């Protein structure tokens, strides 16, 4: 029974500004829905990922549905509706085990301080303002990390075809993959880059539904990123990962620009075994507010044992809140 629903609209400050090819952010705009003081779902808006979704619309929709669903049985809920409230209700209904630990990618910033001793999975960001520095940085990382470590290079749509060809000609292809080098509509650029260089491509921002997974396969991509926020429900994210794997793509789950509520659920999804690829559910490390459910040690996410939440949200980050039921 859905006895109580709380809906929050939050502005969550980050420890430091997060720089992407299409801008810099200093906080997360997030909607969290909590059912029965325990089960939660979240949606975090981000320019370049969700340009067509207004955070106020997400908040208002969650409130509208909450007013209707409180007091109802889970079986009364429409399984096709998506978003933070749908995810929270779905989590309440699913018997999914909490993992003990989950392997996660390690982001290397420009000061090299995040490189660990041993063989790990790393990721760097390029496609920023200084293209020549991107090349030097990528070369330095490839030379610095252990030969057995794997490196992912994320361009966040920051290249055109000319820059991508130059980038690969300078650094080679001795890394795991190049992530979303082009704007989401430039599927043909991926195909051309793969044909001319042999580099492996991962599709991220353009991966939003089953049809985009088909397009990724058709353009020659080898990897695809599945994010809970984009697919809008746990079962749809699992279905997308299975579809991708069956199509011959390796699926990676995880959102580096989301809160612990989503990363926690993405970790549970990873545990279901649809992929064995190292995850990217590391957005929870960015906010000033430390997670009470999960923490990072070396290259693994560990869990505190709290099933979901006893929500302790600081008043200063709450922009709006509504509660329904007892």
FIMARFI-145812 format. One record per residue: residue in one letter; x, y, z of N, C-alpha, C in turn. Coordinates in pm, whole numbers, padded with zeros to 5 digits, always signed. Last residue first. Layout:
REM residues N
AXYZXYZXYZ ...
END
This chain:
REM residues 326
X-00025+01001+00513+00018+01010+00652+00168+00984+00667 X-00060+01200+00209-00085+01087+00296-00028+01109+00434 X+00205+01391+00075+00072+01336+00052+00056+01214+00141 X+00393+01694+00052+00371+01562+00110+00226+01521+00093 X+00635+01886-00122+00495+01857-00094+00484+01715-00040 X+00875+02147-00153+00841+02013-00104+00690+02004-00084 X+01149+02330-00300+01006+02308-00280+00984+02167-00228 X+01419+02346-00239+01353+02460-00304+01201+02452-00286 X+01650+02248-00011+01512+02221-00055+01452+02349-00111 X+01888+02313+00097+01891+02272-00043+01751+02241-00097 X+01840+02378+00364+01892+02482+00276+01898+02441+00128 X+01763+02151+00501+01661+02247+00461+01711+02345+00356 X+01905+01839+00403+01921+01971+00466+01820+02072+00411 X+01739+01542+00441+01776+01642+00341+01787+01777+00410 X+01732+01247+00512+01778+01360+00593+01829+01466+00496 X+01527+00972+00485+01575+01094+00419+01611+01203+00519 X+01645+00693+00505+01562+00764+00599+01606+00905+00564 X+01643+00494+00210+01663+00622+00276+01589+00628+00408 X+01726+00194+00175+01712+00307+00083+01743+00435+00157 X+01879+00026+00353+01807-00025+00234+01785+00086+00132 X+02202+00053+00465+02073+00120+00465+01998+00079+00339 X+02445-00051+00411+02346-00143+00466+02209-00080+00481 X+02635+00092+00276+02634+00103+00422+02538+00005+00488 X+02839-00038+00020+02708+00005+00066+02700-00005+00217 X+03091+00067-00218+03045-00017-00108+02918+00045-00050 X+03235+00068-00532+03133+00127-00449+03093+00024-00344 X+03584+00055-00604+03457-00013-00582+03364+00074-00499 X+03849+00124-00613+03773+00134-00737+03639+00061-00727 X+03890+00260-00307+03970+00219-00423+03883+00234-00548 X+03565+00312-00221+03693+00267-00168+03771+00204-00281 X+03288+00522-00177+03390+00470-00268+03515+00431-00193 X+02960+00449-00050+03087+00521-00046+03186+00450-00138 X+02613+00489+00039+02720+00429-00039+02846+00515-00030 X+02427+00616+00204+02400+00480+00158+02519+00411+00095 X+02467+00876+00254+02453+00791+00372+02435+00644+00333 X+02690+01095+00083+02588+00991+00079+02586+00911+00209 X+02744+01436+00175+02793+01298+00163+02676+01200+00163 X+02705+01727+00000+02638+01640+00096+02682+01495+00074 X+02831+01826-00225+02890+01854-00094+02834+01759+00012 X+02830+01590-00505+02768+01687-00414+02847+01707-00284 X+02997+01380-00626+03014+01522-00659+02948+01620-00562 X+02942+01116-00584+03064+01169-00524+03076+01321-00540 X+02725+01043-00734+02702+01067-00591+02824+01124-00520 X+02814+00973-00985+02766+01110-00964+02750+01145-00817 X+02892+00718-01052+02977+00793-00959+02933+00938-00939 X+02846+00472-01213+02751+00532-01119+02823+00609-01010 X+02957+00326-01417+02992+00467-01407+02896+00541-01316 X+03099-00015-01407+02996+00087-01410+03049+00229-01399 X+03249-00252-01618+03266-00164-01503+03170-00045-01515 X+03039-00508-01753+03125-00392-01774+03132-00307-01646 X+02865-00707-01750+02978-00723-01659+03076-00606-01672 X+02507-00694-01759+02639-00657-01811+02744-00684-01704 X+02297-00809-01629+02280-00783-01772+02410-00740-01838 X+02307-00857-01352+02389-00938-01442+02369-00916-01590 X+02208-00724-01136+02119-00823-01200+02189-00903-01310 X+02387-00531-01059+02391-00658-00987+02306-00766-01055 X+02300-00313-01203+02425-00380-01243+02431-00520-01183 X+02079-00247-01041+02058-00294-01179+02181-00369-01229 X+02215-00156-00817+02128-00272-00804+02100-00332-00943 X+02336+00067-00933+02420-00040-00878+02340-00169-00861 X+02111+00218-00987+02192+00170-01100+02287+00058-01055 X+02038+00277-00725+01953+00189-00804+02026+00136-00927 X+02254+00446-00661+02224+00329-00578+02141+00228-00658 X+02222+00650-00845+02341+00564-00853+02324+00436-00773 X+01981+00766-00749+01987+00702-00881+02106+00608-00892 X+02064+00851-00491+01941+00774-00509+01944+00698-00641 X+02288+01014-00530+02307+00876-00482+02182+00791-00496 X+02243+01190-00850+02256+01180-00705+02262+01034-00660 X+02444+01259-01144+02319+01227-01076+02348+01207-00928 X+02644+01230-01345+02585+01359-01311+02446+01335-01252 X+02719+00980-01414+02816+01060-01340+02766+01197-01303 X+02545+00689-01411+02532+00830-01443+02625+00911-01353 X+02528+00359-01551+02578+00456-01454+02570+00598-01504 X+02633+00074-01741+02531+00146-01665+02596+00246-01571 X+02711-00030-02063+02765+00026-01939+02650+00098-01869 X+02709-00303-02286+02634-00200-02215+02704-00160-02086 X+02828-00374-02600+02856-00389-02458+02792-00271-02384 X+02629-00509-02864+02690-00393-02799+02719-00426-02652 X+02484-00711-02975+02629-00714-02992+02701-00593-02939 X+02222-00734-02917+02255-00673-03046+02405-00670-03073 X+02231-00826-02659+02186-00919-02762+02216-00867-02903 X+02306-00585-02535+02397-00700-02533+02359-00802-02640 X+02072-00431-02582+02203-00389-02634+02299-00507-02642 X+01879-00577-02440+01864-00556-02584+01998-00521-02648 X+01980-00550-02180+01970-00683-02242+01959-00673-02393 X+01953-00272-02148+02085-00335-02138+02085-00473-02204 X+01677-00243-02174+01766-00177-02269+01904-00241-02268 X+01584-00385-01950+01547-00430-02084+01641-00371-02189 X+01687-00218-01749+01733-00358-01760+01703-00413-01899 X+01538+00014-01802+01685+00018-01808+01741-00123-01823 X+01278-00080-01757+01316-00035-01891+01467-00027-01907 X+01287-00138-01483+01268-00247-01578+01303-00206-01721 X+01328+00120-01372+01426+00013-01352+01411-00094-01458 X+01271+00409-01580+01226+00304-01489+01332+00196-01480 X+01389+00602-01744+01274+00637-01664+01217+00531-01574 X+01597+00630-01917+01497+00528-01950+01377+00532-01857 X+01743+00838-01801+01699+00849-01940+01589+00750-01975 X+01798+00756-01541+01721+00880-01562+01667+00889-01704 X+01961+00531-01579+01827+00516-01524+01741+00638-01554 X+02144+00489-01874+02125+00568-01752+01980+00556-01707 X+02379+00317-02058+02241+00315-02013+02233+00390-01880 X+02592+00350-02331+02568+00387-02191+02418+00386-02163 X+02759+00110-02534+02649+00204-02516+02625+00226-02367 X+03004+00011-02781+02957+00024-02644+02841+00123-02638 X+03064+00017-03048+03090-00108-02976+03030-00108-02836 X+02913+00145-03351+02958+00159-03212+02976+00022-03148 X+02813+00140-03608+02938+00070-03582+02992+00084-03441 X+02567+00231-03672+02678+00322-03702+02813+00259-03668 X+02402+00022-03582+02413+00048-03725+02532+00137-03760 X+02420+00051-03303+02471-00070-03368+02496-00045-03517 X+02293+00297-03276+02431+00280-03230+02495+00159-03296 X+02037+00234-03367+02120+00328-03444+02267+00316-03405 X+01953+00066-03156+01964+00014-03295+02055+00103-03379 X+01950+00256-02956+02043+00142-02944+02062+00078-03080 X+01745+00416-03044+01881+00473-03044+01986+00363-03024 X+01529+00241-03002+01563+00281-03139+01705+00340-03145 X+01517+00226-02723+01557+00108-02799+01599+00145-02942 X+01657+00539-02598+01551+00440-02614+01604+00323-02698 X+01882+00695-02570+01763+00735-02494+01649+00633-02502 X+02188+00787-02640+02120+00663-02601+02001+00695-02512 X+02327+01019-02678+02230+00982-02782+02151+00857-02747 X+02509+01028-02467+02398+01122-02469+02290+01085-02570 X+02662+00772-02563+02610+00808-02431+02487+00898-02445 X+02835+00519-02728+02727+00617-02739+02669+00643-02601 X+03175+00465-02796+03065+00443-02703+02963+00556-02719 X+03389+00315-03036+03304+00427-02995+03201+00380-02893 X+03722+00239-03121+03595+00191-03067+03519+00311-03007 X+03889+00316-03430+03866+00342-03288+03730+00286-03244 X+03945+00300-03697+03931+00174-03624+03906+00193-03474 X+03962+00517-03870+04063+00501-03764+04059+00366-03693 X+03763+00520-04064+03894+00576-04097+04001+00546-03994 X+03539+00398-03944+03589+00348-04072+03732+00394-04098 X+03499+00563-03722+03533+00421-03703+03596+00364-03829 X+03430+00802-03853+03547+00796-03767+03592+00652-03745 X+03191+00728-03985+03308+00772-04062+03436+00762-03979 X+03023+00670-03770+03051+00566-03870+03178+00600-03948 X+03012+00919-03645+03066+00803-03575+03108+00694-03674 X+02885+01069-03842+03023+01100-03807+03089+00983-03733 X+02624+00975-03845+02711+00940-03958+02858+00971-03929 X+02506+01088-03620+02533+00944-03621+02634+00907-03730 X+02462+01351-03498+02564+01322-03600+02603+01174-03600 X+02297+01416-03290+02233+01392-03419+02332+01348-03528 X+02462+01464-03067+02380+01342-03071+02319+01313-03207 X+02800+01560-03153+02663+01592-03113+02569+01475-03145 X+03067+01315-03084+02995+01412-03166+02857+01447-03107 X+03180+01124-02913+03265+01233-02963+03187+01346-03031 X+03098+00927-02697+03015+01033-02757+03099+01149-02810 X+03413+00809-02603+03272+00823-02568+03209+00947-02630 X+03629+00570-02715+03602+00714-02719+03452+00732-02703 X+03772+00297-02520+03683+00355-02619+03679+00507-02608 X+04028+00198-02419+03907+00115-02428+03809+00168-02532 X+04328+00244-02617+04246+00272-02500+04112+00203-02523 X+04499+00293-02850+04531+00201-02741+04461+00243-02611 X+04490+00439-03080+04365+00373-03037+04388+00275-02922 X+04645+00769-03101+04631+00628-03133+04500+00571-03081 X+04687+01039-03071+04700+00955-02950+04691+00805-02980 X+04675+01153-03331+04778+01195-03237+04798+01095-03123 X+04455+01044-03456+04586+01035-03525+04701+01068-03431 X+04256+01120-03278+04294+00979-03286+04428+00962-03357 X+04253+01400-03333+04274+01349-03198+04323+01204-03202 X+04188+01411-03606+04318+01460-03559+04352+01402-03421 X+03927+01310-03592+04029+01242-03674+04169+01284-03630 X+03809+01506-03430+03814+01366-03386+03920+01288-03463 X+03828+01736-03589+03899+01729-03461+03914+01584-03414 X+03659+01660-03804+03799+01698-03827+03881+01686-03698 X+03409+01622-03683+03479+01509-03744+03627+01538-03765 X+03411+01790-03362+03357+01771-03497+03441+01661-03561 X+03358+01721-03012+03439+01718-03134+03350+01734-03258 X+03198+01701-02781+03280+01820-02802+03362+01826-02929 X+03036+01510-02668+02986+01578-02789+03074+01694-02833 X+03206+01408-02460+03082+01481-02430+03032+01565-02547 X+03436+01256-02473+03439+01387-02539+03312+01468-02518 X+03614+01045-02273+03480+01100-02293+03489+01240-02351 X+03782+00750-02276+03800+00892-02306+03665+00949-02350 X+03896+00502-02058+03785+00552-02138+03805+00702-02156 X+04138+00255-02013+04111+00398-02017+03994+00428-02110 X+04260+00002-01796+04177+00039-01910+04140+00187-01899 X+04585-00135-01713+04466-00055-01682+04390-00023-01810 X+04814-00250-01795+04699-00338-01783+04572-00263-01744 X+05002-00045-01785+04967-00103-01916+04844-00192-01912 X+04906+00218-01562+04957+00082-01582+04914+00028-01718 X+04947+00557-01684+04876+00451-01615+04939+00315-01645 X+05109+00718-01853+05129+00718-01708+05064+00600-01637 X+05043+00718-02120+05181+00681-02084+05199+00660-01934 X+04781+00805-02105+04809+00674-02166+04948+00626-02127 X+04827+01062-01999+04756+00961-01921+04786+00821-01975 X+04958+01192-02212+05024+01178-02083+04960+01069-01998 X+04760+01186-02413+04889+01118-02433+04958+01092-02300 X+04566+01350-02290+04536+01210-02323+04665+01130-02343 X+04708+01595-02276+04658+01530-02155+04633+01381-02180 X+04751+01657-02546+04866+01639-02455+04825+01562-02330 X+04482+01680-02630+04573+01583-02692+04690+01553-02599 X+04391+01892-02472+04325+01762-02466+04418+01652-02519 X+04548+02100-02566+04576+02049-02432+04508+01913-02410 X+04422+02140-02808+04562+02097-02808+04601+02040-02671 X+04166+02229-02723+04181+02102-02795+04325+02052-02791 X+04023+02374-02475+04159+02373-02528+04187+02237-02592 X+03760+02334-02385+03793+02455-02459+03927+02447-02531 X+03693+01984-02438+03669+02108-02365+03716+02228-02449 X+03738+01730-02516+03635+01803-02587+03600+01934-02520 X+03760+01503-02232+03820+01590-02332+03707+01664-02403 X+03808+01331-01931+03720+01417-02009+03802+01501-02105 X+03884+00986-01860+03920+01127-01867+03819+01201-01954 X+03886+00702-01649+03817+00781-01749+03867+00925-01743 X+03996+00362-01573+03998+00508-01561+03918+00574-01674 X+04034+00082-01382+03960+00136-01496+03944+00286-01477 X+04360-00045-01284+04225+00002-01259+04161+00048-01390 X+04624-00191-01130+04549-00195-01255+04404-00159-01229 X+04843+00021-00930+04780-00104-00969+04702-00089-01099 X+04775+00315-00761+04876+00214-00788+04806+00082-00819 X+04570+00561-00929+04599+00468-00820+04710+00372-00859 X+04515+00895-01002+04574+00771-01050+04617+00685-00931 X+04425+01140-00917+04336+01026-00897+04395+00894-00946 X+04592+01348-00984+04594+01302-00845+04513+01175-00824 X+04618+01480-01226+04667+01341-01219+04656+01280-01078 X+04502+01721-01276+04619+01723-01187+04676+01583-01161 X+04276+01685-01431+04398+01733-01497+04521+01737-01407 X+04130+01373-01313+04129+01516-01345+04266+01560-01395 X+03992+01070-01382+04121+01137-01364+04108+01283-01406 X+03755+00862-01229+03778+00980-01313+03913+01042-01279 X+03711+00521-01241+03779+00628-01167+03808+00744-01262 X+03417+00313-01243+03526+00384-01312+03584+00492-01222 X+03354+00042-01020+03316+00169-01080+03440+00236-01138 X+03205-00258-00904+03321-00190-00963+03278-00064-01037 X+03035-00287-00599+03020-00275-00744+03142-00204-00800 X+02935-00497-00324+03022-00396-00384+03006-00401-00535 X+02696-00619-00253+02797-00592-00151+02895-00486-00199 X+02369-00505-00368+02502-00564-00387+02596-00533-00272 X+02051-00595-00262+02151-00490-00254+02289-00554-00274 X+01815-00756-00479+01914-00761-00373+02009-00641-00379 X+01476-00690-00529+01611-00683-00585+01713-00673-00472 X+01175-00724-00578+01261-00791-00481+01403-00799-00538 X+00973-00439-00633+01068-00537-00684+01155-00594-00573 X+00817-00240-00523+00751-00363-00565+00848-00473-00606 X+00984-00026-00471+00906-00082-00360+00851-00220-00396 X+01065+00035-00727+01164-00020-00632+01092-00086-00514 X+00826+00144-00824+00880+00021-00883+00979-00045-00788 X+00812+00375-00675+00708+00273-00659+00756+00139-00713 X+01043+00507-00772+01028+00479-00629+00926+00368-00605 X+00984+00530-01045+01101+00452-01003+01088+00413-00856 X+00764+00700-01037+00749+00565-01093+00862+00475-01047 X+00888+00930-00938+00785+00863-00859+00765+00720-00908 X+01073+00994-01149+01118+00963-01012+01015+00892-00927 X+00963+00823-01457+01007+00936-01376+01037+00896-01233 X+00662+00691-01619+00805+00700-01596+00837+00817-01502 X+00406+00441-01669+00447+00578-01641+00592+00581-01589 X+00341+00176-01704+00405+00246-01817+00448+00388-01783 X+00200+00064-01502+00341+00024-01514+00415+00099-01623 X-00009+00237-01294+00018+00211-01436+00167+00182-01452 X-00115+00091-00989-00029+00187-01061-00009+00142-01205 X-00241-00101-00848-00327-00001-00912-00248+00096-00998 X-00049-00246-00724-00109-00306-00843-00203-00210-00916 X-00003-00098-00496+00096-00092-00605+00037-00146-00733 X-00305+00068-00392-00215-00047-00394-00117-00033-00509 X-00340+00409-00267-00363+00302-00362-00269+00184-00336 X-00262+00614-00105-00376+00535-00062-00408+00418-00152 X-00159+00814-00374-00151+00788-00230-00281+00720-00185 X-00218+00876-00642-00174+00741-00607-00170+00712-00458 X-00293+01147-00673-00383+01041-00720-00348+00905-00660 X-00080+01287-00572-00214+01316-00519-00312+01206-00558 X+00123+01191-00738+00122+01158-00595-00017+01177-00536 X+00070+01310-00984+00052+01165-00971+00046+01123-00824 X+00134+01576-00919+00001+01541-00972-00028+01392-00953 X+00403+01555-00841+00301+01598-00746+00160+01557-00792 X+00520+01480-01081+00531+01392-00965+00427+01427-00859 X+00461+01710-01231+00403+01582-01270+00408+01482-01155 X+00618+01901-01100+00471+01916-01103+00402+01785-01138 X+00878+01799-01151+00829+01817-01014+00676+01823-01011 X+00885+01814-01429+00905+01685-01362+00848+01691-01220 X+00854+02089-01465+00753+01998-01518+00762+01861-01452 X+01089+02181-01351+00962+02217-01288+00849+02127-01337 X+01277+02089-01533+01275+02030-01399+01145+02064-01325 X+01195+02009-01863+01202+02116-01764+01187+02055-01625 X+01357+01866-02131+01282+01837-02009+01304+01949-01907 X+01524+01900-02343+01380+01909-02371+01293+01882-02248 X+01777+01857-02250+01742+01993-02290+01592+02010-02313 X+01926+01658-02109+01780+01667-02099+01733+01807-02136 X+02195+01687-02186+02137+01555-02170+01985+01561-02179 X+02244+01953-02213+02315+01863-02302+02263+01721-02296 X+02193+02020-01870+02204+02073-02006+02289+01978-02089 X+02008+01812-01662+02140+01856-01703+02138+01902-01847 X+01826+01706-01371+01830+01772-01501+01973+01816-01534 X+01765+01406-01218+01852+01524-01216+01863+01580-01357 X+01534+01228-01036+01567+01277-01170+01648+01404-01154 X+01474+00934-00834+01523+01071-00856+01537+01100-01004 X+01305+00754-00576+01346+00767-00715+01384+00911-00738 X+01289+00543-00284+01308+00672-00352+01344+00654-00499 X+01138+00423+00008+01176+00393-00131+01179+00521-00213 X+01072+00558+00264+01182+00463+00243+01228+00453+00099 X+00831+00679+00325+00951+00721+00401+01073+00633+00374 X+00651+00600+00127+00646+00535+00260+00774+00558+00341 X+00857+00719-00127+00734+00649-00095+00748+00578+00040 X+00979+01013-00261+01000+00912-00157+00866+00852-00119 X+01138+01167-00532+01011+01121-00477+01039+01007-00380 X+01328+01445-00622+01327+01315-00555+01187+01287-00503 X+01481+01632-00869+01353+01599-00809+01364+01459-00749 X+01748+01868-00896+01701+01730-00879+01561+01725-00819 X+02016+02018-01019+01873+02044-01007+01804+01908-01009 X+02333+02041-00869+02236+01954-00937+02096+02006-00912 X+02582+02296-00928+02482+02228-00845+02399+02135-00933 X+02751+02403-01107+02796+02409-00968+02695+02347-00872 X+02874+02333-01435+02764+02332-01339+02820+02334-01197 X+02952+02453-01756+03001+02425-01621+02883+02431-01525 X+02931+02323-02098+02909+02416-01988+02965+02368-01856 X+02981+02132-02284+02873+02226-02312+02838+02312-02192 X+03182+01973-02186+03208+02044-02311+03101+02149-02340 X+03197+02042-01830+03163+01959-01945+03186+02041-02072 X+03296+02048-01498+03315+02108-01630+03287+02006-01739 X+03165+02128-01196+03186+02015-01286+03186+02069-01428 X+03297+02296-00912+03228+02302-01040+03265+02183-01129 X+03288+02097-00611+03358+02190-00699+03286+02191-00833 X+03082+01984-00469+03207+02014-00400+03291+02113-00479 X+02758+02133-00543+02867+02038-00567+02993+02081-00491 X+02429+02164-00402+02560+02220-00437+02667+02110-00451 X+02122+02103-00529+02225+02036-00450+02363+02089-00489 X+01812+02189-00500+01930+02248-00564+02049+02203-00480 X+01510+01996-00540+01633+02031-00471+01731+02105-00561 X+01189+01916-00461+01270+01979-00567+01391+02040-00499 X+01028+01621-00346+01123+01730-00322+01176+01785-00454 X+00752+01463-00216+00816+01505-00340+00899+01630-00313 X+00642+01180-00044+00704+01311-00035+00773+01342-00166 X+00367+00982+00034+00461+01022-00071+00511+01163-00041 X+00223+00702+00197+00275+00839+00205+00372+00863+00089 X+00117+00454+00131+00058+00529+00242+00101+00674+00246 X+00051+00222-00083+00121+00350-00086+00055+00441+00017 X+00084-00120+00000+00000+00000+00000+00088+00125+00000 
END
